[in-house]
Amino acid sequence: MFAAGRLNSVFRRRTHEAPEAPSSPVAVKPGGKGRPTPKRKDAEKRRRQPITAPQNRKEAYKRLRDKQAADRARAREGMSQGDERYLLKRDKGPVRRMARNYVDSRRTVGSYLMYLLLALVVLNFLPIPAVRLAMLFAPPVLLLVVFVEGLLLARGVNKLAAEHFPDEDRKGLGLYAAMRAMQIRRLRVPNPQVQIGDTSWKPNS
């Protein structure tokens, strides 16, 4: 009898309780992803990659050397391509870039100076009196030609810089251009960015 009364009490309590309202669907923003945006800490946790610490000092040194080697390689590549982030102070800025293009777009005698001097040394060994006599005058004449060429390049690049970059520092620009003109083209750093005869780099082009 006690059990029957208890069952009746439970039945009456359940019948009087209001039915639970069905959960309303999550409203989805038109054009949205159709799912809730993850919390920031959860997203950052998923992005984190496990970092393994070096096991010993030897491994730590190896990692450091590898990182330094990668940094140097990246710096050399950036410098050769003329990336301002990796250039030396002497090579930075639009004026110096213009000077490099001014020189690199020309075929200069100075860029062949080392080859020509080597050829003169070889010719000097020929047992021909006339050739040996010519070798006495050839080096000074060649150096004079290179010197005059450097002066003309310096004058031209200074004039162009004063016309298009009047507010920029042009100190030492002429010497910078003349020295680059004396370097072998494929060994110039930064590497030439224009071809010989190309004029598209000029500010007024």
Stockholm file with secondary structure:
# STOCKHOLM 1.0

chainA/1-205         MFAAGRLNSVFRRRTHEAPEAPSSPVAVKPGGKGRPTPKRKDAEKRRRQPITAPQNRKEAYKRLRDKQAADRARAREGMSQGDERYLLKRDKGPVRRMARNYVDSRRTVGSYLMYLLLALVVLNFLPIPAVRLAMLFAPPVLLLVVFVEGLLLARGVNKLAAEHFPDEDRKGLGLYAAMRAMQIRRLRVPNPQVQIGDTSWKPNS
#=GR chainA/1-205 SS CHHHHHHHHHHHHHHHSCCCCCCCCCCCCTTSCSSCCCCHHHHHHHHCCCCCCCSSHHHHHHHHHHHHHHHHHHHHHHHHTTCTTTSCGGGCSHHHHHHHHHHHTSCCSGGGHHHHHHHHHHHTTSSCHHHHHHHHHHHHHHHHHHHHHHHHHHHHHHHHHHHHCTTSCCTTHHHHHHHHHTSCGGGCSSCCCSCTTCCTTSTTC
#=GC SS_cons         CHHHHHHHHHHHHHHHSCCCCCCCCCCCCTTSCSSCCCCHHHHHHHHCCCCCCCSSHHHHHHHHHHHHHHHHHHHHHHHHTTCTTTSCGGGCSHHHHHHHHHHHTSCCSGGGHHHHHHHHHHHTTSSCHHHHHHHHHHHHHHHHHHHHHHHHHHHHHHHHHHHHCTTSCCTTHHHHHHHHHTSCGGGCSSCCCSCTTCCTTSTTC
//
